[in-house]
Amino acid sequence: MRNFDILNIQHVVLYLFPTLAFILIFAAGLGYVYIRRGTSEDRRTRIVEEYPGGIEGRNAPFPLVVTLIIAGTFIWSLLYIVLTGLFKVKI
């Protein structure tokens, strides 16, 4: 048990608000920002597949947010491996 109960509330707030901010930014990035190419507008509007129930499939451009997350994860993992070995940190 903690000496100060307010610390529990502070930790919840510090975990909750950055998470909610990330979710909102991620959702906006998925919906509106993508890598623009010459055929991007045609790919967004052209219907490739139609399914029963009115569901339509498109070959939409790849979202920029997902590209940045994949690149960031790759760079972080490489730096983590190199710096852990460089500083001789025991895991």
PyMOL Python script that loads the backbone (N, CA, C, O; Angstrom):
from pymol import cmd

cmd.read_pdbstr("""\
ATOM      1  N   MET A   1       0.843  -1.180   0.000  1.00  0.00           N
ATOM      2  CA  MET A   1       0.000   0.000   0.000  1.00  0.00           C
ATOM      3  C   MET A   1       0.890   1.246   0.000  1.00  0.00           C
ATOM      4  O   MET A   1       1.931   1.283   0.657  1.00  0.00           O
ATOM      5  N   ARG A   2       0.475   2.224  -0.722  1.00  0.00           N
ATOM      6  CA  ARG A   2       1.250   3.458  -0.831  1.00  0.00           C
ATOM      7  C   ARG A   2       0.973   4.379   0.357  1.00  0.00           C
ATOM      8  O   ARG A   2      -0.071   4.301   1.004  1.00  0.00           O
ATOM      9  N   ASN A   3       1.927   5.238   0.615  1.00  0.00           N
ATOM     10  CA  ASN A   3       1.740   6.206   1.681  1.00  0.00           C
ATOM     11  C   ASN A   3       0.765   7.302   1.277  1.00  0.00           C
ATOM     12  O   ASN A   3       0.041   7.840   2.115  1.00  0.00           O
ATOM     13  N   PHE A   4       0.750   7.631  -0.010  1.00  0.00           N
ATOM     14  CA  PHE A   4      -0.105   8.701  -0.490  1.00  0.00           C
ATOM     15  C   PHE A   4      -1.020   8.140  -1.574  1.00  0.00           C
ATOM     16  O   PHE A   4      -0.551   7.681  -2.615  1.00  0.00           O
ATOM     17  N   ASP A   5      -2.333   8.181  -1.323  1.00  0.00           N
ATOM     18  CA  ASP A   5      -3.286   7.637  -2.290  1.00  0.00           C
ATOM     19  C   ASP A   5      -3.352   8.453  -3.565  1.00  0.00           C
ATOM     20  O   ASP A   5      -3.738   7.923  -4.607  1.00  0.00           O
ATOM     21  N   ILE A   6      -2.993   9.707  -3.518  1.00  0.00           N
ATOM     22  CA  ILE A   6      -3.076  10.559  -4.709  1.00  0.00           C
ATOM     23  C   ILE A   6      -2.111  10.085  -5.790  1.00  0.00           C
ATOM     24  O   ILE A   6      -2.331  10.361  -6.969  1.00  0.00           O
ATOM     25  N   LEU A   7      -1.041   9.372  -5.413  1.00  0.00           N
ATOM     26  CA  LEU A   7      -0.102   8.865  -6.402  1.00  0.00           C
ATOM     27  C   LEU A   7      -0.782   7.900  -7.364  1.00  0.00           C
ATOM     28  O   LEU A   7      -0.451   7.882  -8.549  1.00  0.00           O
ATOM     29  N   ASN A   8      -1.725   7.100  -6.879  1.00  0.00           N
ATOM     30  CA  ASN A   8      -2.443   6.179  -7.754  1.00  0.00           C
ATOM     31  C   ASN A   8      -3.210   6.937  -8.824  1.00  0.00           C
ATOM     32  O   ASN A   8      -3.208   6.544  -9.991  1.00  0.00           O
ATOM     33  N   ILE A   9      -3.865   8.022  -8.431  1.00  0.00           N
ATOM     34  CA  ILE A   9      -4.623   8.830  -9.401  1.00  0.00           C
ATOM     35  C   ILE A   9      -3.672   9.486 -10.395  1.00  0.00           C
ATOM     36  O   ILE A   9      -3.970   9.541 -11.588  1.00  0.00           O
ATOM     37  N   GLN A  10      -2.553   9.976  -9.928  1.00  0.00           N
ATOM     38  CA  GLN A  10      -1.592  10.612 -10.821  1.00  0.00           C
ATOM     39  C   GLN A  10      -1.045   9.622 -11.840  1.00  0.00           C
ATOM     40  O   GLN A  10      -0.872   9.965 -13.010  1.00  0.00           O
ATOM     41  N   HIS A  11      -0.776   8.411 -11.409  1.00  0.00           N
ATOM     42  CA  HIS A  11      -0.263   7.414 -12.344  1.00  0.00           C
ATOM     43  C   HIS A  11      -1.319   7.031 -13.369  1.00  0.00           C
ATOM     44  O   HIS A  11      -0.990   6.839 -14.540  1.00  0.00           O
ATOM     45  N   VAL A  12      -2.562   6.917 -12.966  1.00  0.00           N
ATOM     46  CA  VAL A  12      -3.632   6.607 -13.917  1.00  0.00           C
ATOM     47  C   VAL A  12      -3.761   7.722 -14.944  1.00  0.00           C
ATOM     48  O   VAL A  12      -3.903   7.456 -16.138  1.00  0.00           O
ATOM     49  N   VAL A  13      -3.712   8.964 -14.488  1.00  0.00           N
ATOM     50  CA  VAL A  13      -3.815  10.094 -15.417  1.00  0.00           C
ATOM     51  C   VAL A  13      -2.618  10.128 -16.360  1.00  0.00           C
ATOM     52  O   VAL A  13      -2.775  10.386 -17.553  1.00  0.00           O
ATOM     53  N   LEU A  14      -1.418   9.868 -15.830  1.00  0.00           N
ATOM     54  CA  LEU A  14      -0.226   9.897 -16.671  1.00  0.00           C
ATOM     55  C   LEU A  14      -0.205   8.767 -17.697  1.00  0.00           C
ATOM     56  O   LEU A  14       0.425   8.905 -18.745  1.00  0.00           O
ATOM     57  N   TYR A  15      -0.874   7.662 -17.419  1.00  0.00           N
ATOM     58  CA  TYR A  15      -0.966   6.567 -18.381  1.00  0.00           C
ATOM     59  C   TYR A  15      -2.137   6.756 -19.335  1.00  0.00           C
ATOM     60  O   TYR A  15      -2.041   6.412 -20.513  1.00  0.00           O
ATOM     61  N   LEU A  16      -3.228   7.295 -18.839  1.00  0.00           N
ATOM     62  CA  LEU A  16      -4.458   7.363 -19.615  1.00  0.00           C
ATOM     63  C   LEU A  16      -4.416   8.432 -20.709  1.00  0.00           C
ATOM     64  O   LEU A  16      -4.755   8.152 -21.858  1.00  0.00           O
ATOM     65  N   PHE A  17      -4.005   9.650 -20.362  1.00  0.00           N
ATOM     66  CA  PHE A  17      -4.064  10.735 -21.339  1.00  0.00           C
ATOM     67  C   PHE A  17      -3.099  10.578 -22.513  1.00  0.00           C
ATOM     68  O   PHE A  17      -3.505  10.837 -23.645  1.00  0.00           O
ATOM     69  N   PRO A  18      -1.861  10.174 -22.312  1.00  0.00           N
ATOM     70  CA  PRO A  18      -1.013   9.937 -23.497  1.00  0.00           C
ATOM     71  C   PRO A  18      -1.547   8.808 -24.374  1.00  0.00           C
ATOM     72  O   PRO A  18      -1.417   8.857 -25.597  1.00  0.00           O
ATOM     73  N   THR A  19      -2.144   7.798 -23.758  1.00  0.00           N
ATOM     74  CA  THR A  19      -2.714   6.706 -24.536  1.00  0.00           C
ATOM     75  C   THR A  19      -3.890   7.183 -25.369  1.00  0.00           C
ATOM     76  O   THR A  19      -3.991   6.850 -26.549  1.00  0.00           O
ATOM     77  N   LEU A  20      -4.775   7.956 -24.770  1.00  0.00           N
ATOM     78  CA  LEU A  20      -5.921   8.487 -25.521  1.00  0.00           C
ATOM     79  C   LEU A  20      -5.460   9.436 -26.626  1.00  0.00           C
ATOM     80  O   LEU A  20      -6.020   9.424 -27.723  1.00  0.00           O
ATOM     81  N   ALA A  21      -4.454  10.249 -26.352  1.00  0.00           N
ATOM     82  CA  ALA A  21      -3.931  11.148 -27.382  1.00  0.00           C
ATOM     83  C   ALA A  21      -3.341  10.356 -28.539  1.00  0.00           C
ATOM     84  O   ALA A  21      -3.555  10.704 -29.700  1.00  0.00           O
ATOM     85  N   PHE A  22      -2.596   9.289 -28.233  1.00  0.00           N
ATOM     86  CA  PHE A  22      -2.035   8.455 -29.285  1.00  0.00           C
ATOM     87  C   PHE A  22      -3.136   7.808 -30.124  1.00  0.00           C
ATOM     88  O   PHE A  22      -3.026   7.754 -31.349  1.00  0.00           O
ATOM     89  N   ILE A  23      -4.184   7.321 -29.486  1.00  0.00           N
ATOM     90  CA  ILE A  23      -5.271   6.681 -30.219  1.00  0.00           C
ATOM     91  C   ILE A  23      -5.942   7.672 -31.157  1.00  0.00           C
ATOM     92  O   ILE A  23      -6.238   7.328 -32.301  1.00  0.00           O
ATOM     93  N   LEU A  24      -6.189   8.892 -30.701  1.00  0.00           N
ATOM     94  CA  LEU A  24      -6.833   9.898 -31.550  1.00  0.00           C
ATOM     95  C   LEU A  24      -5.938  10.311 -32.722  1.00  0.00           C
ATOM     96  O   LEU A  24      -6.409  10.431 -33.853  1.00  0.00           O
ATOM     97  N   ILE A  25      -4.659  10.526 -32.452  1.00  0.00           N
ATOM     98  CA  ILE A  25      -3.737  10.903 -33.528  1.00  0.00           C
ATOM     99  C   ILE A  25      -3.571   9.755 -34.522  1.00  0.00           C
ATOM    100  O   ILE A  25      -3.519   9.983 -35.731  1.00  0.00           O
ATOM    101  N   PHE A  26      -3.487   8.533 -34.022  1.00  0.00           N
ATOM    102  CA  PHE A  26      -3.349   7.369 -34.883  1.00  0.00           C
ATOM    103  C   PHE A  26      -4.584   7.189 -35.769  1.00  0.00           C
ATOM    104  O   PHE A  26      -4.453   6.912 -36.961  1.00  0.00           O
ATOM    105  N   ALA A  27      -5.766   7.342 -35.203  1.00  0.00           N
ATOM    106  CA  ALA A  27      -6.999   7.201 -35.982  1.00  0.00           C
ATOM    107  C   ALA A  27      -7.107   8.290 -37.043  1.00  0.00           C
ATOM    108  O   ALA A  27      -7.500   8.014 -38.176  1.00  0.00           O
ATOM    109  N   ALA A  28      -6.763   9.517 -36.685  1.00  0.00           N
ATOM    110  CA  ALA A  28      -6.794  10.600 -37.674  1.00  0.00           C
ATOM    111  C   ALA A  28      -5.762  10.355 -38.769  1.00  0.00           C
ATOM    112  O   ALA A  28      -6.027  10.609 -39.944  1.00  0.00           O
ATOM    113  N   GLY A  29      -4.605   9.869 -38.393  1.00  0.00           N
ATOM    114  CA  GLY A  29      -3.568   9.574 -39.385  1.00  0.00           C
ATOM    115  C   GLY A  29      -3.974   8.455 -40.325  1.00  0.00           C
ATOM    116  O   GLY A  29      -3.688   8.517 -41.521  1.00  0.00           O
ATOM    117  N   LEU A  30      -4.633   7.435 -39.802  1.00  0.00           N
ATOM    118  CA  LEU A  30      -5.083   6.348 -40.667  1.00  0.00           C
ATOM    119  C   LEU A  30      -6.172   6.809 -41.626  1.00  0.00           C
ATOM    120  O   LEU A  30      -6.243   6.346 -42.765  1.00  0.00           O
ATOM    121  N   GLY A  31      -7.003   7.705 -41.171  1.00  0.00           N
ATOM    122  CA  GLY A  31      -8.133   8.115 -41.989  1.00  0.00           C
ATOM    123  C   GLY A  31      -7.820   9.159 -43.039  1.00  0.00           C
ATOM    124  O   GLY A  31      -8.452   9.176 -44.095  1.00  0.00           O
ATOM    125  N   TYR A  32      -6.859  10.031 -42.776  1.00  0.00           N
ATOM    126  CA  TYR A  32      -6.716  11.190 -43.652  1.00  0.00           C
ATOM    127  C   TYR A  32      -5.348  11.377 -44.289  1.00  0.00           C
ATOM    128  O   TYR A  32      -5.244  12.100 -45.280  1.00  0.00           O
ATOM    129  N   VAL A  33      -4.308  10.766 -43.771  1.00  0.00           N
ATOM    130  CA  VAL A  33      -2.967  11.023 -44.290  1.00  0.00           C
ATOM    131  C   VAL A  33      -2.415   9.742 -44.901  1.00  0.00           C
ATOM    132  O   VAL A  33      -2.380   8.698 -44.249  1.00  0.00           O
ATOM    133  N   TYR A  34      -1.990   9.827 -46.142  1.00  0.00           N
ATOM    134  CA  TYR A  34      -1.379   8.692 -46.810  1.00  0.00           C
ATOM    135  C   TYR A  34      -0.288   9.191 -47.746  1.00  0.00           C
ATOM    136  O   TYR A  34      -0.211  10.382 -48.046  1.00  0.00           O
ATOM    137  N   ILE A  35       0.549   8.274 -48.201  1.00  0.00           N
ATOM    138  CA  ILE A  35       1.634   8.636 -49.109  1.00  0.00           C
ATOM    139  C   ILE A  35       1.027   8.941 -50.482  1.00  0.00           C
ATOM    140  O   ILE A  35       0.406   8.072 -51.096  1.00  0.00           O
ATOM    141  N   ARG A  36       1.203  10.143 -50.948  1.00  0.00           N
ATOM    142  CA  ARG A  36       0.563  10.573 -52.199  1.00  0.00           C
ATOM    143  C   ARG A  36       1.442  10.221 -53.404  1.00  0.00           C
ATOM    144  O   ARG A  36       2.636  10.516 -53.448  1.00  0.00           O
ATOM    145  N   ARG A  37       0.805   9.589 -54.356  1.00  0.00           N
ATOM    146  CA  ARG A  37       1.445   9.259 -55.628  1.00  0.00           C
ATOM    147  C   ARG A  37       0.527   9.730 -56.741  1.00  0.00           C
ATOM    148  O   ARG A  37      -0.551  10.267 -56.484  1.00  0.00           O
ATOM    149  N   GLY A  38       0.954   9.530 -57.969  1.00  0.00           N
ATOM    150  CA  GLY A  38       0.145   9.961 -59.099  1.00  0.00           C
ATOM    151  C   GLY A  38      -1.184   9.222 -59.207  1.00  0.00           C
ATOM    152  O   GLY A  38      -2.168   9.783 -59.689  1.00  0.00           O
ATOM    153  N   THR A  39      -1.218   7.979 -58.765  1.00  0.00           N
ATOM    154  CA  THR A  39      -2.450   7.186 -58.892  1.00  0.00           C
ATOM    155  C   THR A  39      -3.241   7.117 -57.585  1.00  0.00           C
ATOM    156  O   THR A  39      -4.190   6.339 -57.488  1.00  0.00           O
ATOM    157  N   SER A  40      -2.876   7.903 -56.589  1.00  0.00           N
ATOM    158  CA  SER A  40      -3.512   7.794 -55.279  1.00  0.00           C
ATOM    159  C   SER A  40      -4.997   8.126 -55.313  1.00  0.00           C
ATOM    160  O   SER A  40      -5.804   7.417 -54.711  1.00  0.00           O
ATOM    161  N   GLU A  41      -5.364   9.187 -56.006  1.00  0.00           N
ATOM    162  CA  GLU A  41      -6.773   9.590 -56.035  1.00  0.00           C
ATOM    163  C   GLU A  41      -7.623   8.556 -56.764  1.00  0.00           C
ATOM    164  O   GLU A  41      -8.748   8.271 -56.353  1.00  0.00           O
ATOM    165  N   ASP A  42      -7.091   8.001 -57.835  1.00  0.00           N
ATOM    166  CA  ASP A  42      -7.827   6.955 -58.560  1.00  0.00           C
ATOM    167  C   ASP A  42      -7.985   5.704 -57.704  1.00  0.00           C
ATOM    168  O   ASP A  42      -9.036   5.064 -57.735  1.00  0.00           O
ATOM    169  N   ARG A  43      -6.957   5.349 -56.943  1.00  0.00           N
ATOM    170  CA  ARG A  43      -7.023   4.163 -56.092  1.00  0.00           C
ATOM    171  C   ARG A  43      -8.026   4.348 -54.958  1.00  0.00           C
ATOM    172  O   ARG A  43      -8.661   3.384 -54.531  1.00  0.00           O
ATOM    173  N   ARG A  44      -8.175   5.584 -54.464  1.00  0.00           N
ATOM    174  CA  ARG A  44      -9.131   5.831 -53.382  1.00  0.00           C
ATOM    175  C   ARG A  44     -10.572   5.715 -53.847  1.00  0.00           C
ATOM    176  O   ARG A  44     -11.441   5.317 -53.071  1.00  0.00           O
ATOM    177  N   THR A  45     -10.836   6.056 -55.099  1.00  0.00           N
ATOM    178  CA  THR A  45     -12.222   6.105 -55.562  1.00  0.00           C
ATOM    179  C   THR A  45     -12.655   4.870 -56.348  1.00  0.00           C
ATOM    180  O   THR A  45     -13.842   4.543 -56.365  1.00  0.00           O
ATOM    181  N   ARG A  46     -11.720   4.177 -56.998  1.00  0.00           N
ATOM    182  CA  ARG A  46     -12.084   3.029 -57.831  1.00  0.00           C
ATOM    183  C   ARG A  46     -12.425   1.821 -56.971  1.00  0.00           C
ATOM    184  O   ARG A  46     -11.648   1.438 -56.097  1.00  0.00           O
ATOM    185  N   ILE A  47     -13.582   1.223 -57.215  1.00  0.00           N
ATOM    186  CA  ILE A  47     -14.030   0.047 -56.483  1.00  0.00           C
ATOM    187  C   ILE A  47     -13.459  -1.192 -57.158  1.00  0.00           C
ATOM    188  O   ILE A  47     -13.668  -1.404 -58.353  1.00  0.00           O
ATOM    189  N   VAL A  48     -12.740  -2.010 -56.395  1.00  0.00           N
ATOM    190  CA  VAL A  48     -12.082  -3.199 -56.927  1.00  0.00           C
ATOM    191  C   VAL A  48     -12.966  -4.424 -56.745  1.00  0.00           C
ATOM    192  O   VAL A  48     -13.073  -5.256 -57.647  1.00  0.00           O
ATOM    193  N   GLU A  49     -13.603  -4.539 -55.574  1.00  0.00           N
ATOM    194  CA  GLU A  49     -14.428  -5.706 -55.266  1.00  0.00           C
ATOM    195  C   GLU A  49     -15.750  -5.253 -54.655  1.00  0.00           C
ATOM    196  O   GLU A  49     -15.819  -4.242 -53.956  1.00  0.00           O
ATOM    197  N   GLU A  50     -16.786  -6.022 -54.933  1.00  0.00           N
ATOM    198  CA  GLU A  50     -18.087  -5.778 -54.303  1.00  0.00           C
ATOM    199  C   GLU A  50     -18.558  -7.061 -53.653  1.00  0.00           C
ATOM    200  O   GLU A  50     -18.538  -8.130 -54.264  1.00  0.00           O
ATOM    201  N   TYR A  51     -18.986  -6.940 -52.397  1.00  0.00           N
ATOM    202  CA  TYR A  51     -19.441  -8.089 -51.628  1.00  0.00           C
ATOM    203  C   TYR A  51     -20.924  -7.939 -51.338  1.00  0.00           C
ATOM    204  O   TYR A  51     -21.472  -6.841 -51.436  1.00  0.00           O
ATOM    205  N   PRO A  52     -21.576  -9.041 -50.980  1.00  0.00           N
ATOM    206  CA  PRO A  52     -22.991  -8.941 -50.611  1.00  0.00           C
ATOM    207  C   PRO A  52     -23.174  -8.025 -49.398  1.00  0.00           C
ATOM    208  O   PRO A  52     -22.311  -7.950 -48.523  1.00  0.00           O
ATOM    209  N   GLY A  53     -24.284  -7.351 -49.366  1.00  0.00           N
ATOM    210  CA  GLY A  53     -24.571  -6.442 -48.259  1.00  0.00           C
ATOM    211  C   GLY A  53     -24.074  -5.035 -48.499  1.00  0.00           C
ATOM    212  O   GLY A  53     -24.094  -4.217 -47.579  1.00  0.00           O
ATOM    213  N   GLY A  54     -23.629  -4.723 -49.703  1.00  0.00           N
ATOM    214  CA  GLY A  54     -23.183  -3.366 -50.019  1.00  0.00           C
ATOM    215  C   GLY A  54     -21.762  -3.040 -49.602  1.00  0.00           C
ATOM    216  O   GLY A  54     -21.378  -1.870 -49.601  1.00  0.00           O
ATOM    217  N   ILE A  55     -20.982  -4.028 -49.253  1.00  0.00           N
ATOM    218  CA  ILE A  55     -19.587  -3.785 -48.851  1.00  0.00           C
ATOM    219  C   ILE A  55     -18.732  -3.705 -50.101  1.00  0.00           C
ATOM    220  O   ILE A  55     -18.780  -4.583 -50.963  1.00  0.00           O
ATOM    221  N   GLU A  56     -17.947  -2.638 -50.186  1.00  0.00           N
ATOM    222  CA  GLU A  56     -17.091  -2.417 -51.354  1.00  0.00           C
ATOM    223  C   GLU A  56     -15.624  -2.413 -50.926  1.00  0.00           C
ATOM    224  O   GLU A  56     -15.269  -1.853 -49.889  1.00  0.00           O
ATOM    225  N   GLY A  57     -14.786  -3.040 -51.734  1.00  0.00           N
ATOM    226  CA  GLY A  57     -13.357  -3.076 -51.451  1.00  0.00           C
ATOM    227  C   GLY A  57     -12.595  -2.186 -52.409  1.00  0.00           C
ATOM    228  O   GLY A  57     -12.862  -2.175 -53.610  1.00  0.00           O
ATOM    229  N   ARG A  58     -11.645  -1.440 -51.869  1.00  0.00           N
ATOM    230  CA  ARG A  58     -10.804  -0.564 -52.684  1.00  0.00           C
ATOM    231  C   ARG A  58      -9.339  -0.913 -52.431  1.00  0.00           C
ATOM    232  O   ARG A  58      -8.989  -1.456 -51.383  1.00  0.00           O
ATOM    233  N   ASN A  59      -8.518  -0.601 -53.375  1.00  0.00           N
ATOM    234  CA  ASN A  59      -7.077  -0.785 -53.237  1.00  0.00           C
ATOM    235  C   ASN A  59      -6.484   0.567 -52.856  1.00  0.00           C
ATOM    236  O   ASN A  59      -5.808   1.207 -53.661  1.00  0.00           O
ATOM    237  N   ALA A  60      -6.745   0.999 -51.612  1.00  0.00           N
ATOM    238  CA  ALA A  60      -6.372   2.340 -51.159  1.00  0.00           C
ATOM    239  C   ALA A  60      -4.872   2.451 -50.907  1.00  0.00           C
ATOM    240  O   ALA A  60      -4.196   1.443 -50.702  1.00  0.00           O
ATOM    241  N   PRO A  61      -4.351   3.681 -50.922  1.00  0.00           N
ATOM    242  CA  PRO A  61      -2.933   3.901 -50.640  1.00  0.00           C
ATOM    243  C   PRO A  61      -2.580   3.529 -49.194  1.00  0.00           C
ATOM    244  O   PRO A  61      -3.449   3.499 -48.323  1.00  0.00           O
ATOM    245  N   PHE A  62      -1.320   3.253 -48.956  1.00  0.00           N
ATOM    246  CA  PHE A  62      -0.845   2.841 -47.634  1.00  0.00           C
ATOM    247  C   PHE A  62      -0.759   4.060 -46.719  1.00  0.00           C
ATOM    248  O   PHE A  62      -0.189   5.075 -47.118  1.00  0.00           O
ATOM    249  N   PRO A  63      -1.311   3.993 -45.496  1.00  0.00           N
ATOM    250  CA  PRO A  63      -1.295   5.146 -44.593  1.00  0.00           C
ATOM    251  C   PRO A  63       0.111   5.519 -44.148  1.00  0.00           C
ATOM    252  O   PRO A  63       0.936   4.649 -43.867  1.00  0.00           O
ATOM    253  N   LEU A  64       0.375   6.815 -44.087  1.00  0.00           N
ATOM    254  CA  LEU A  64       1.678   7.331 -43.679  1.00  0.00           C
ATOM    255  C   LEU A  64       1.979   6.989 -42.222  1.00  0.00           C
ATOM    256  O   LEU A  64       3.133   6.740 -41.871  1.00  0.00           O
ATOM    257  N   VAL A  65       0.951   6.974 -41.373  1.00  0.00           N
ATOM    258  CA  VAL A  65       1.148   6.670 -39.950  1.00  0.00           C
ATOM    259  C   VAL A  65       1.696   5.263 -39.767  1.00  0.00           C
ATOM    260  O   VAL A  65       2.597   5.048 -38.956  1.00  0.00           O
ATOM    261  N   VAL A  66       1.167   4.318 -40.503  1.00  0.00           N
ATOM    262  CA  VAL A  66       1.635   2.934 -40.381  1.00  0.00           C
ATOM    263  C   VAL A  66       3.066   2.818 -40.894  1.00  0.00           C
ATOM    264  O   VAL A  66       3.868   2.076 -40.328  1.00  0.00           O
ATOM    265  N   THR A  67       3.388   3.534 -41.947  1.00  0.00           N
ATOM    266  CA  THR A  67       4.753   3.540 -42.471  1.00  0.00           C
ATOM    267  C   THR A  67       5.733   4.074 -41.421  1.00  0.00           C
ATOM    268  O   THR A  67       6.804   3.502 -41.219  1.00  0.00           O
ATOM    269  N   LEU A  68       5.362   5.172 -40.757  1.00  0.00           N
ATOM    270  CA  LEU A  68       6.234   5.750 -39.734  1.00  0.00           C
ATOM    271  C   LEU A  68       6.374   4.832 -38.530  1.00  0.00           C
ATOM    272  O   LEU A  68       7.456   4.743 -37.951  1.00  0.00           O
ATOM    273  N   ILE A  69       5.297   4.146 -38.138  1.00  0.00           N
ATOM    274  CA  ILE A  69       5.367   3.223 -37.003  1.00  0.00           C
ATOM    275  C   ILE A  69       6.265   2.034 -37.326  1.00  0.00           C
ATOM    276  O   ILE A  69       7.062   1.614 -36.488  1.00  0.00           O
ATOM    277  N   ILE A  70       6.143   1.495 -38.522  1.00  0.00           N
ATOM    278  CA  ILE A  70       6.995   0.369 -38.922  1.00  0.00           C
ATOM    279  C   ILE A  70       8.458   0.798 -38.979  1.00  0.00           C
ATOM    280  O   ILE A  70       9.335   0.087 -38.488  1.00  0.00           O
ATOM    281  N   ALA A  71       8.722   1.959 -39.578  1.00  0.00           N
ATOM    282  CA  ALA A  71      10.100   2.455 -39.662  1.00  0.00           C
ATOM    283  C   ALA A  71      10.656   2.752 -38.273  1.00  0.00           C
ATOM    284  O   ALA A  71      11.805   2.416 -37.984  1.00  0.00           O
ATOM    285  N   GLY A  72       9.857   3.375 -37.412  1.00  0.00           N
ATOM    286  CA  GLY A  72      10.301   3.680 -36.053  1.00  0.00           C
ATOM    287  C   GLY A  72      10.599   2.433 -35.245  1.00  0.00           C
ATOM    288  O   GLY A  72      11.572   2.396 -34.492  1.00  0.00           O
ATOM    289  N   THR A  73       9.765   1.404 -35.396  1.00  0.00           N
ATOM    290  CA  THR A  73       9.996   0.149 -34.690  1.00  0.00           C
ATOM    291  C   THR A  73      11.284  -0.508 -35.158  1.00  0.00           C
ATOM    292  O   THR A  73      12.058  -1.020 -34.349  1.00  0.00           O
ATOM    293  N   PHE A  74      11.508  -0.491 -36.453  1.00  0.00           N
ATOM    294  CA  PHE A  74      12.718  -1.084 -37.010  1.00  0.00           C
ATOM    295  C   PHE A  74      13.967  -0.339 -36.536  1.00  0.00           C
ATOM    296  O   PHE A  74      14.945  -0.964 -36.125  1.00  0.00           O
ATOM    297  N   ILE A  75      13.937   0.975 -36.591  1.00  0.00           N
ATOM    298  CA  ILE A  75      15.086   1.784 -36.161  1.00  0.00           C
ATOM    299  C   ILE A  75      15.332   1.616 -34.662  1.00  0.00           C
ATOM    300  O   ILE A  75      16.475   1.469 -34.231  1.00  0.00           O
ATOM    301  N   TRP A  76      14.242   1.639 -33.858  1.00  0.00           N
ATOM    302  CA  TRP A  76      14.397   1.461 -32.416  1.00  0.00           C
ATOM    303  C   TRP A  76      15.010   0.107 -32.087  1.00  0.00           C
ATOM    304  O   TRP A  76      15.888   0.019 -31.229  1.00  0.00           O
ATOM    305  N   SER A  77      14.556  -0.950 -32.759  1.00  0.00           N
ATOM    306  CA  SER A  77      15.082  -2.284 -32.448  1.00  0.00           C
ATOM    307  C   SER A  77      16.567  -2.390 -32.814  1.00  0.00           C
ATOM    308  O   SER A  77      17.348  -2.985 -32.072  1.00  0.00           O
ATOM    309  N   LEU A  78      16.951  -1.822 -33.938  1.00  0.00           N
ATOM    310  CA  LEU A  78      18.370  -1.842 -34.308  1.00  0.00           C
ATOM    311  C   LEU A  78      19.220  -1.047 -33.319  1.00  0.00           C
ATOM    312  O   LEU A  78      20.276  -1.511 -32.887  1.00  0.00           O
ATOM    313  N   LEU A  79      18.756   0.151 -32.963  1.00  0.00           N
ATOM    314  CA  LEU A  79      19.500   0.955 -31.999  1.00  0.00           C
ATOM    315  C   LEU A  79      19.565   0.281 -30.633  1.00  0.00           C
ATOM    316  O   LEU A  79      20.589   0.348 -29.954  1.00  0.00           O
ATOM    317  N   TYR A  80      18.486  -0.362 -30.233  1.00  0.00           N
ATOM    318  CA  TYR A  80      18.469  -1.061 -28.950  1.00  0.00           C
ATOM    319  C   TYR A  80      19.502  -2.173 -28.925  1.00  0.00           C
ATOM    320  O   TYR A  80      20.239  -2.324 -27.951  1.00  0.00           O
ATOM    321  N   ILE A  81      19.554  -2.947 -29.991  1.00  0.00           N
ATOM    322  CA  ILE A  81      20.506  -4.051 -30.060  1.00  0.00           C
ATOM    323  C   ILE A  81      21.944  -3.524 -30.077  1.00  0.00           C
ATOM    324  O   ILE A  81      22.801  -4.035 -29.357  1.00  0.00           O
ATOM    325  N   VAL A  82      22.201  -2.521 -30.883  1.00  0.00           N
ATOM    326  CA  VAL A  82      23.560  -1.982 -31.002  1.00  0.00           C
ATOM    327  C   VAL A  82      23.994  -1.305 -29.713  1.00  0.00           C
ATOM    328  O   VAL A  82      25.101  -1.553 -29.234  1.00  0.00           O
ATOM    329  N   LEU A  83      23.148  -0.453 -29.138  1.00  0.00           N
ATOM    330  CA  LEU A  83      23.539   0.276 -27.938  1.00  0.00           C
ATOM    331  C   LEU A  83      23.633  -0.630 -26.711  1.00  0.00           C
ATOM    332  O   LEU A  83      24.460  -0.394 -25.831  1.00  0.00           O
ATOM    333  N   THR A  84      22.791  -1.667 -26.645  1.00  0.00           N
ATOM    334  CA  THR A  84      22.907  -2.609 -25.544  1.00  0.00           C
ATOM    335  C   THR A  84      24.242  -3.334 -25.612  1.00  0.00           C
ATOM    336  O   THR A  84      24.891  -3.528 -24.584  1.00  0.00           O
ATOM    337  N   GLY A  85      24.659  -3.737 -26.802  1.00  0.00           N
ATOM    338  CA  GLY A  85      25.952  -4.392 -26.957  1.00  0.00           C
ATOM    339  C   GLY A  85      27.107  -3.434 -26.766  1.00  0.00           C
ATOM    340  O   GLY A  85      28.145  -3.814 -26.225  1.00  0.00           O
ATOM    341  N   LEU A  86      26.941  -2.191 -27.205  1.00  0.00           N
ATOM    342  CA  LEU A  86      28.002  -1.194 -27.099  1.00  0.00           C
ATOM    343  C   LEU A  86      28.286  -0.812 -25.651  1.00  0.00           C
ATOM    344  O   LEU A  86      29.445  -0.681 -25.257  1.00  0.00           O
ATOM    345  N   PHE A  87      27.235  -0.634 -24.865  1.00  0.00           N
ATOM    346  CA  PHE A  87      27.400  -0.241 -23.457  1.00  0.00           C
ATOM    347  C   PHE A  87      27.520  -1.429 -22.518  1.00  0.00           C
ATOM    348  O   PHE A  87      27.648  -1.251 -21.307  1.00  0.00           O
ATOM    349  N   LYS A  88      27.479  -2.648 -23.068  1.00  0.00           N
ATOM    350  CA  LYS A  88      27.612  -3.878 -22.290  1.00  0.00           C
ATOM    351  C   LYS A  88      26.620  -3.957 -21.133  1.00  0.00           C
ATOM    352  O   LYS A  88      26.982  -4.273 -20.000  1.00  0.00           O
ATOM    353  N   VAL A  89      25.365  -3.661 -21.448  1.00  0.00           N
ATOM    354  CA  VAL A  89      24.308  -3.700 -20.463  1.00  0.00           C
ATOM    355  C   VAL A  89      23.813  -5.148 -20.340  1.00  0.00           C
ATOM    356  O   VAL A  89      23.557  -5.804 -21.349  1.00  0.00           O
ATOM    357  N   LYS A  90      23.683  -5.636 -19.121  1.00  0.00           N
ATOM    358  CA  LYS A  90      23.171  -6.987 -18.912  1.00  0.00           C
ATOM    359  C   LYS A  90      21.663  -6.920 -18.746  1.00  0.00           C
ATOM    360  O   LYS A  90      21.138  -6.169 -17.924  1.00  0.00           O
ATOM    361  N   ILE A  91      20.991  -7.717 -19.542  1.00  0.00           N
ATOM    362  CA  ILE A  91      19.533  -7.727 -19.500  1.00  0.00           C
ATOM    363  C   ILE A  91      19.068  -8.778 -18.525  1.00  0.00           C
ATOM    364  O   ILE A  91      17.865  -8.955 -18.335  1.00  0.00           O
TER     365      ILE A  91
END
""", "prot")
cmd.dss("prot")
cmd.show_as("cartoon", "prot")
cmd.util.cbc("prot")
cmd.orient("prot")
